[in-house]
Amino acid sequence: MKVLLHCCCAPCVISCVSAFKAEGIEPITFWYNPNIHPFTEYKNRRDCFFDYVKSENINIEILNTKNDYGLKTFLNEIYPDTENRCEKCYRMRLEKTAFLAAEKGYSFSTSLLISPYQDHEKIRLVGEEEASKYKIQFLYRDFRPLFHEGQSAARARGFYMQKYCGCIFSEEERYQNI
């Protein structure tokens, strides 16, 4: 079985890939994160992710876009209802993943499921809705017990380690009380 694994960043992907492989599932990684801002943050995360999958010889699906930075896409999706931005962000990324997975004949999942900072119930709900829409399987896994292991492995390898979820709102929340 193959799973198209939406990947938010290299540090979160490490343990997800290992866990799927341990189950006998072949993960095909997929980068789609128009939520990550500013551009320098996006570039750091993207480049680290691409370096990781290349170094590990992990299969990857890439959208054929000339400029994959998605500031306008993200803002158009969440505005004006910024209070529900996380669910909209999950849907934007998982919809794209489900569409591509259906096209390829894969199931799908996301590395967002490793983070103790994400809303797993919303991710699960959105994933299951997108799976139903595209008539494929969403592989929900609670990877949170593997979070610290993955983070440690990423630090040991010198990966870029982000300090907030990715969007401009999460950056504000992270730094506003410093």
C-alpha positions as CSV (number, residue, x, y, z in Angstrom):
1,M,0.0,0.0,0.0
2,K,1.1,3.5,-0.8
3,V,0.2,6.6,1.2
4,L,0.6,10.2,0.0
5,L,2.0,11.9,3.1
6,H,1.4,15.6,3.2
7,C,4.5,17.0,4.8
8,C,4.6,20.2,6.8
9,C,8.4,20.1,7.5
10,A,11.4,17.8,7.7
11,P,11.5,17.5,11.5
12,C,7.9,16.3,11.6
13,V,8.3,13.9,8.7
14,I,11.1,11.8,10.1
15,S,9.1,9.7,12.5
16,C,6.0,9.6,10.3
17,V,7.9,8.1,7.5
18,S,9.5,5.5,9.8
19,A,6.2,4.6,11.4
20,F,4.5,4.0,8.0
21,K,7.4,1.9,6.8
22,A,7.2,-0.1,10.0
23,E,3.6,-0.9,9.1
24,G,4.7,-2.0,5.6
25,I,3.2,1.1,4.0
26,E,5.2,3.0,1.5
27,P,5.1,6.8,2.1
28,I,5.3,9.1,-0.9
29,T,6.0,12.5,0.5
30,F,4.2,15.6,-0.7
31,W,5.0,19.3,0.0
32,Y,2.1,21.8,-0.2
33,N,2.2,24.5,2.4
34,P,0.9,27.9,1.2
35,N,0.3,28.8,4.9
36,I,4.0,29.2,5.8
37,H,5.2,32.9,6.0
38,P,7.2,35.0,5.5
39,F,9.0,33.8,2.4
40,T,12.3,33.3,4.1
41,E,10.6,30.9,6.6
42,Y,8.9,29.1,3.8
43,K,12.2,28.7,1.9
44,N,14.1,27.4,4.9
45,R,11.4,24.8,5.7
46,R,11.0,23.8,2.0
47,D,14.7,23.5,1.3
48,C,15.3,21.5,4.5
49,F,12.5,19.2,3.6
50,F,13.8,18.6,0.0
51,D,17.3,18.0,1.3
52,Y,16.0,15.4,3.8
53,V,13.9,13.4,1.3
54,K,16.8,13.5,-1.2
55,S,19.3,12.3,1.4
56,E,17.1,9.5,2.4
57,N,16.0,8.6,-1.1
58,I,12.3,9.0,-0.2
59,N,9.8,9.2,-3.0
60,I,8.2,12.6,-3.4
61,E,5.4,14.1,-5.5
62,I,5.7,17.7,-6.5
63,L,3.1,19.9,-7.9
64,N,4.2,21.3,-11.2
65,T,4.1,25.0,-10.3
66,K,6.5,27.7,-11.2
67,N,6.2,29.6,-7.9
68,D,4.9,27.5,-5.1
69,Y,5.0,30.1,-2.4
70,G,1.4,30.7,-1.5
71,L,0.8,33.9,0.4
72,K,-2.1,35.0,-1.8
73,T,-3.6,31.6,-1.9
74,F,-3.5,31.3,1.9
75,L,-4.9,34.8,2.6
76,N,-7.7,34.3,0.0
77,E,-8.6,31.1,1.7
78,I,-8.8,32.3,5.3
79,Y,-10.0,35.9,4.9
80,P,-12.2,37.3,6.3
81,D,-12.9,34.4,8.8
82,T,-9.5,34.4,10.4
83,E,-10.9,32.9,13.6
84,N,-11.4,29.5,11.8
85,R,-8.1,29.8,9.9
86,C,-6.6,26.5,11.2
87,E,-9.5,24.4,9.9
88,K,-9.4,26.2,6.6
89,C,-5.7,25.7,6.4
90,Y,-6.0,22.0,7.1
91,R,-8.7,21.7,4.5
92,M,-6.7,23.6,1.9
93,R,-3.7,21.4,2.3
94,L,-5.5,18.1,2.8
95,E,-7.8,18.7,-0.2
96,K,-4.8,19.1,-2.5
97,T,-3.3,16.0,-1.0
98,A,-6.5,13.9,-1.3
99,F,-6.9,15.1,-4.9
100,L,-3.4,14.1,-5.9
101,A,-3.6,10.8,-3.9
102,A,-6.9,9.9,-5.7
103,E,-5.3,10.7,-9.1
104,K,-2.3,8.3,-8.2
105,G,-4.4,5.6,-6.6
106,Y,-3.0,6.1,-3.1
107,S,-4.4,6.6,0.4
108,F,-3.3,9.8,2.2
109,S,-2.2,11.2,5.5
110,T,-0.3,14.2,7.0
111,S,2.7,14.8,9.2
112,L,0.6,17.4,11.0
113,L,-0.6,14.4,13.1
114,I,2.7,14.3,14.9
115,S,2.4,17.7,16.5
116,P,1.0,18.1,20.0
117,Y,0.2,21.7,19.0
118,Q,-2.3,20.8,16.2
119,D,-6.0,20.1,16.5
120,H,-6.1,16.3,15.8
121,E,-9.9,16.1,15.8
122,K,-10.2,18.8,13.2
123,I,-7.4,17.3,11.1
124,R,-9.2,13.9,11.3
125,L,-12.6,15.4,10.4
126,V,-11.2,17.3,7.4
127,G,-9.1,14.3,6.3
128,E,-12.1,12.0,6.5
129,E,-14.3,14.5,4.6
130,E,-11.7,14.8,1.8
131,A,-11.3,11.1,1.7
132,S,-15.0,10.6,1.2
133,K,-15.1,13.3,-1.4
134,Y,-12.4,11.6,-3.5
135,K,-13.4,8.0,-2.5
136,I,-10.0,7.1,-1.0
137,Q,-8.8,6.3,2.5
138,F,-7.4,8.8,5.0
139,L,-4.9,7.1,7.2
140,Y,-5.3,8.8,10.6
141,R,-2.4,8.0,12.9
142,D,-1.8,9.6,16.3
143,F,2.0,10.2,15.8
144,R,2.2,12.5,18.8
145,P,4.1,9.9,21.0
146,L,6.9,10.1,18.3
147,F,7.1,13.9,18.4
148,H,10.1,14.3,20.7
149,E,12.0,11.4,19.1
150,G,11.6,13.1,15.7
151,Q,12.6,16.5,16.9
152,S,15.7,15.0,18.6
153,A,16.6,13.2,15.3
154,A,16.1,16.4,13.4
155,R,18.4,18.4,15.8
156,A,21.0,15.7,15.6
157,R,21.0,16.1,11.8
158,G,21.2,19.9,11.9
159,F,17.8,20.4,10.4
160,Y,16.2,23.8,10.3
161,M,13.9,23.9,13.3
162,Q,11.0,26.3,13.1
163,K,9.6,28.1,16.1
164,Y,5.9,28.4,15.1
165,C,3.3,26.5,13.1
166,G,3.8,28.5,9.9
167,C,1.2,31.2,9.3
168,I,1.6,34.8,10.1
169,F,-1.0,34.5,12.9
170,S,0.9,31.7,14.6
171,E,4.1,33.7,14.3
172,E,2.4,36.6,16.1
173,E,1.0,34.3,18.8
174,R,4.5,32.8,19.3
175,Y,6.3,36.1,19.7
176,Q,3.8,38.6,21.0
177,N,4.6,38.0,24.7
178,I,8.4,37.9,24.5
